[in-house]
């Protein structure tokens, strides 16, 4: 195609500056790997025991992984035939990003040692070697030639290090991959989800905040490197081609998560993430598909939770009935659905900011109402601020969710049982979202989101379809709320606020949808996982969580406004000048 640069692996002798940069890069990466087998500090007061010579520990494993990835990408760029598949879109940008991740993780570790222990005197020679080697690796990566030229309105600009760094985060052209047998493509998809399970398990199992921060730094930049190398594009093409296989592999990998855990506390964290992600998917119907800004969505989660708490046999329930689980879950869904219709019918003729204000008011009205139904300022239904505690454990067909069970020889505790139940609920929500997106109703929602006036002019009944989106989103939140009430065994008003430091709340739910990518399935799940996991692991920065959260959103809106996992329409909309060519055509829902 005219004007499109197709990167090719180097053939023949390289120019002298490029050869020197690659030699320095290989040397720096090798020295960085070697430094992880040396002691970085003399005392075990810093977590992870970085005092041992002979094998890496703690944050040294993060540096080791980053340096190894940098070395592999550098060898791929050097023309090693067996590694060229790593960089189909060009080797420079992914090499630079992995080198940057290794440098950032290494220097963060050394800075944390100095701050925690009281000065640079607490560093051993291995730490200084790691600092110098990672800096050398980054400098050599910045000296590499770019994968494609820098074009502007006046011609080609020289590749300065800053432009090379910025250019590394923009999408490049990925040549089409050679066709593979179906079984090989299935294996690639399965391997990708197995790797994802390993990364998630490692992140959730980190025992202290410093290790999690280093893991987060390297993982984020490595994922950016995979995207820039073209591997993510090729994997996306495969998953789009085999969608049913992809969904099956995703949920099999998720179901295997409890088998990787020895601590039920981490499974509890994963269960909370699933609840948060499922509610975010429901909100994605309202915001991502129909374009309705709902700032009180967490109230529908509360309606489902309170409805289930009242009918699930709690001794504190004012109703005093004990429905089986299938009846309780239908009660929670029905209650949320009814409230969605009652709230949506008089308000959905509003648009934009006015609708957002009304939904925000509904969320606060729900919370205050639950507080006032305490027998003093109103009827005695919800026990006010005390809520409805002591919700009994679920027992479905003789399976007691409160007891430990053995699955494939691995003991699965209480939270593991509820994790698997919540995973089934997530599957239901994903299937509903997917079918709705691909239907005529889903395409009508997208038309309303893009331009309601034009959609109405084309004969779409905007009000009826917006009310349907509102009701469906509310029902999905009610489903998650029913299970949440049994997981935490209580329902209290302070769990369902507009904003707060502990999700789920309306602000964090909306942020999860925007951060992950509106209108997609994977996006809200990724966004919810990050927004729940990061505050849980970085409790040592609790006083600055909201500040850091706001800063992260500002940076995201500046550099990736389409979200972390965006569809191709959003990528084209926000990055028309740098959008990659040769991708899979838009799906019916996106078109």
N, C-alpha and C positions, 0 to 999 in steps of 0.2 A: 504494500500500500504506500502511495506517495507520501512522503513526509514522516513516515514512521521508522524509527530506528530499531533495528533488531540486534540486540547484543549477541555476540558470538564468542565462544571461548577463544583464548589467544592461541595463535599458531605461529611457530617460528620464534626467533629471538625477540625478546621484549626490549623496549627502549631502556637505556641505562637508569634514568630516574625511577621508572616503574620497577625495574629489577631490584634496585636498592631498597625501595619502599617495601616490596614483598619480602625480601630477606630480613629486613628489620621487623616486619610484622610476624613472620614465622619465629624469629628469635625471641621477640617480646612475649608471644603467646606461650612458647615453650618454657621460658623463664617463669612466667606467671604460674603455669602448672607446677613447676618444680618448687616454687615458693610455698605452695599449700602443704608440702610435706615437711616444712620447717616450722618451728615455734614462732608465733606472732606476739606472744606476751608471756610473762614469767609467772603469772599467778592465775589460779583457777577462779578467782572472784568474778571474772568476766564469763558469762554463760557460754557453754559450748566446749570448754576445755581446749583452748588454743595453745596450750603449753607443750604439746607432745610433738616430738620430732619422729617422722617415719610414716605418719598417715594423717590425712586431714580430718578435722572435726568442726562441728558447728558451722559458722559462717564461712570457713575455709572451703567447705564443699560447694557453696554457692560460687565462689571465685573459681574453683576447679572446673565446675560445669560450664561457666561462661568462657573461660579460657579454652577449654576443649572445643566448644562450638565455634569460637573464633578461629582456632587452628584448622578445623575442618573446612570452614568457608574460605579461609586463606588458601588452603591446598586446592580447593575447587577452582578458585580464581587463578591458580598457578597452572591449571591445565591438567590436573590429575583426572584421567578419564573416568574412573569409577566414582568420582564425587561430583561430576558436572550436573547430575540431577538435582543437587542441592540448590542450585542457583539458575533456574531457567530464565529468569528476567535479568540476570547480570550479577556478578559477585561483589562489586564494591559496596553497594548500599547495605546488604545484609551483613557483610564483614564489619563495616563501620558500626552498625547498630549493636552487634554482639560485643564488639570491642568496647563500645560506650557502656553497655550494661555491665561488663566485667570491671571496667574502671570505676563506675559509680558504686557497685556493690563492694568492691575492695576498699575504696577510700572511705565509704560510709562505715565499714567495719573498723578501720583504723581510727577514724574520728570517734566512733562510739567507745572504743577501748580507751582512748585518751580522755574523753569526757567522763566516763564511768569510773576510771581508776585514778584520774587526777594528773594527767599530763603525758607528753610524748615519751617520757623516761620509762613508761611501762611497756613500750614496744621492744620486741626482740629483733635481731637482724632479719629474720624471715619476713616480718611485717614491712620493713624498709625495702627489701627486695621486691615484695609483692607490689608496693606502691610504685616503685620505679619501673618495674616490668609492665604493669598495666598501663602506666602513662606512656611508655614507649610504644606499646601495642596500639593505643588510641592515636598517637601522633603518626605512626606509620600508616594506619588505616586512612587518616585524613589526607595523606599524600598520594593515595591511589587515584588513578584516573576515573572520572565518573562513568557510570554505565551508559549514559546518554547525554547529549549536549544540553546546555542551558539556553533556552530560546526566550527572547523577549522581543519587543516591538522594534528594536533597533539592530537586531542581529544576535550573535552568540556572545555571551559574557564569559569571562575567564572563571574557571572553577576555583574560587577561594574556599578555604576550609569551612567557613560559616555557610556558604551556599551549598557546599557538598553535604554538610550536616542537615540542613533544611531539606535538600533534595532527597535525602535518604528516607524521609517520611512520606514522600508522595508516591503514588502508584506508578508503576512502569508497565511496559508492554510485556506480556507473557506469551511466548510462542505456544501454539497448540501442541498438546502432548500426543505422543504416538498412541494409537488405539491399543487397548489391552483386553485380554479375555475378561469376561464377566466375573469369573472367580477371583482374578487378580485385583480387579477394582473393588470387589467386596472385601478382600483381605486388607487393602489399603484403608478403606473406611473403618474396618474393625480395629486396625492398628492405631489409627488416629484417635479413636475414642478410648482405646486402652491407654494411650499416652495421656489423654485428657484426664482419665481417672487417676493415673499415677500423680499427675501434677496437682490435682485437686486434693487428693489424699495427703500428699506431702505438705501442701499449704495449710490444710486444716489441722494437721498433726504437729505443726510447729509449737514448741513448748514455751517459747518466750518471744517477746515483741521484736527484739533486735533481729532474730533469725527470720521472722516473717517479713520485716521490712526489706532485708536483703533479698529474700525470695521474690518479693513483689517487684523490686527494681529489675532484677534479672529477667523474670518471667515476662514483664511488660515489654521490655526492649527486645527480648527474643521473639515474642509473638509479632512485634512490629517487623523484625528482621524476616520472619517467615512470610509475612504478608508482602514485604518488599522484594523477596527473592522470587516470588511467583508460586511458591508451593501452596499457599493458602488459596490462591485463585484456582489452581488445578484441583485442589481438594473440594472447593466449592462447586466446581463443574461436575465432579463425580457425585457429590451429594445431591445436586439438582437432578442428575440423571437417574440416581437410585434413591428416591426419596423414602420409599417404604423401608428399604434396607437401612438407610441412615437413621430413621426414627427407631427402628428395632435395636440397632447397635447402641444408640444413645441411651435407651432405657435399660438395656441389659447391663451396660457399663454402670449406670446409676444404681441398679439393683445389686450389683456386686460391691458397692461401697461399704455396707456394714460388715462384709466378710473381711475387709482390710483393717478393721478397727479392733483394738483391744481395750479401748476406753470408751464407755458409753457416753461420757460427757461430750466427746467430739461428735458422736452420732446425734446427740441432742442438738448441737449446733447445726448440723446438716439438716435435721428435721425442721428447725426454725427457718433455715434458708429456703427449703422447699415450700413452706407455707408462704413466706414472703414472695417467692418467685411465682407461685400460683396466683396469688392476689394481683401481682404486677401484670401477669398475663391477662387477667380479667380486665384490669384497667386499660390494658393495651387495646382491647376491643373498643373502649369508649374514646380514648385519646388517640391511639395510633391509627385505627381504622376510620372511625367516624369523625375524628377531629374535635371532640367535645372536651373542653377543659374542665375536668372535675376535680375540685380541691377538697371534697369531703368524702372521697371514695372509701376511706377506711371505716366509715360508719356502716357500710353494708357488710363488712367483715364482722363488725360488732353485732349487727342484727342477727346474723347467722349463729354467732357464738352464744348470744343470750338466748335465742330460741332453742338451741340444742341444750343449753344448760338447764333451762326450765323443764324440759321434758325427758331428761336423761337419768332421772332418779336421784338427784342431789337432795340430801336431807334439808338443805337450806332453800330449796325451791318452793315458791308460794303455790305452785300448781299441784305438786305432790304426785306426779305420774312418772312412770318409767317406761318409755318407749324402747323397743329394740333399735339397734343402730340404724337400720335401713329407714325406719320411720323417723328417727331423729334427724337424719341427714336430709330427708325430704322436707321435714318441717323447717330446717334452717334455710334450705334453698327457696322454699315457697315464701317464707317470711321476707327474705331479702328481695325476692322477685316482686312481691306486692309493694314493698317500700320503694323499690326502684320505679315502679309504674306510678305510684302515688306522688313521688317527688318529681319525676320526669314530666308527667302530663301537664302540670301548670307552668313549668319552668323552661322546657326545651324550645319554646318559641323565642327565647332569648339567645343571643350569640355572644361569643368572645368573652370580654371581661365581665359583662353582666351575668352570664351563666356561671362563670367562675365564682363570683361573689355569692350567688344564691347557693351553689353547692357547698361552698365553705361554710355558709350559715347553717345548712342542713347538718353538716358534720358536727358543728358545735352544739346545735339543738339536740342531736341524739345523745351526745355525751352528758349534757346538763340534765336531760330527761331521765337518763339512767341514774344519775345522782339523786334526783328528786323523788323517784319512786321508792321511797324508803320507809313509808308508814307514818311519816311526820309531815313532810311538805307535799305528800301525794300518797297514792295507794301503795301498800306494802307488796311490791312485786320483785324488785331487783336488789333489795337490801342496801340501796344507796352506795356509798363509797366502799362498803365491805364486799359488794359483789355477791356472786353465787359460787361459793367454794365447794370442795369435796365432791366434785363430779366423779362418779365411779369409773373404774377402768372398763374399757370395752371388752366384750366377750362375744365373739362372732363364731357361731357353729362350734362352740367348745374351745376356741382358741382365745386364751386369756392374754390380752396385750400387756398386762402388768407384770407378767412373769417372764423369766429367761427361757428361751427355747434354743435347741440345737438345730442349725441348718447347715447341711454338708459338713458336719463335724465341728462347726464354729458356733460358740454360744452367742446368741443375739439377745440383747437385753431389752428393757422396756422401750427405750427410745429407738432402738433398731426396729422393733415391731411397728411403732408408729411411723417411722421413716418409710417403711415399705408400704404402709397404708396410704401415707401422703403421696408417695410416688405413684400409686394407682390413681389417686385423685388428679395428680398433675398430668398423667396420661390422658385422662378424660378431658381435662381443660385444653390440652394441646390439640387433641382430635377435634374438639368443638371449634377451637380457634382456626384450625387449618381448614376444616370444611366450610366454616363461615367465610373465610377469606376468599376461597376459590369459587364461592357461589355467586349468583347474580346479586344477592343482597350485599355480599362483601364488596363487589365492584361498585355497587351503588353507594356504600359507605365511603369508599375511597373517593368517588366523584363528589360527594358532599364535603368531604374533608378538603379537597383541592379548591372547589368553588361551589358553594351552596346555591348561589343565584343561578349559575349556569346549569347545575344539576336539576334545579326546579324547572328551569326553562325547557329541559329535555324530557320532562314528564315524570321525574322522580318525586315521590311523595316524601319530602325531606323530613317532615315532622314525624310521620309514622315510623320511618326507618331509624331516626335518631332515638325515638322512644324504644324501639326494639333493641338497639345497641345498648341503651342505658339499662334496660331490663336484663339483657343477657349478661352484661358485666356485673350487675348486682347479684344475679343468681350464682355466677362463678365465685364471687367473693363469699357468698353465703356458704357454698360448699367447703371452701377452705376454712371459714370461721367455725363450722361445725366440728371439724377435726381438731382445729386449734384448741377449742374448749376442752376436749378430752385429753389433749397432750399436756396442757398446763394445769388441768383439773380445776380451773376457776375462770370466771369472767368478771372483770372489774372495769369501771368507766375509764380509768386512767390509761388503759391499754389502747384506747382508740382516740388519739388526739390528732390535731392537724400537724403539729411538729413536735419534735423532742429528740433526745439523744439516743433513744432506743427504738429501732423499727420493730414492727411496721407502723408507720403513721402516714398520713396523706402526702406530706411533703417528700418523704423518702420513697414512697411508692411511685409518685410522679417522676422523681429524679431517676429511679431505676429504669423506667420506661424510656426516658430521654437519653440517659447515659448508655443504655444497652442498644437502643435503636428502635424507633417507633415503627409499628406495623410489621415487625418480624416476630418469629417464635423464639429464636435463640437469644435475641437482644435483651428482652426483659429478664430472662433467666440469668444471663451473665451479669447484668446490672444489679439485680437483686442479690446475687451471690457476693459481688464485690462490696456493695453497700452494707451488707450484714456482716460479712467476714472481717472486713478491715477494722470497724470499731471494736469488734470482739477481740481481735488479736492485738490491737494497738491501744490497750487500756492505759498504758503508761503515758499516752498523749491525750487523755480524756478531756483535759481542760481546753485543748485546742482543736477538738474534733470538728466542730462546726466551722471554725476558721479554715481548716485544711479542706473540709468538704466544699466550702464555697470557692476556695482557690482552685480546686480540682475541676469544678464545674466551669469556671471562667476559662481555664486552659482548654478544656474539652470543647467548649463552644467556639473558641478561637481557632483551634487546630483541627478538630474533627466534629463539626456541628451535626453531622449525620448520625453520630453515635458509634459505639464500638463495633457493633454488628449491624451494618446497614444494608438495605437492599440496593440493587443497582440503580433504581430510580433516584434514590436519595444521593447516591454517589455522583450521578450525573448532574443532579440539581445543584449540589454544593461545590463540585469540582469539575466544571465543564472543561477547563483548560488542561487538566491533568488526568482526566478519566481514561482508564485503560481501554484498549481496543481488543477485539477478538474474544470477548467474553460470551457466555451463554445468553441468548436473547431473553428479553423480559418474559416472565411468566404471565399467564392469563390474568392473575390477580393484580400484578404490577402494571399490566397494560390497561 
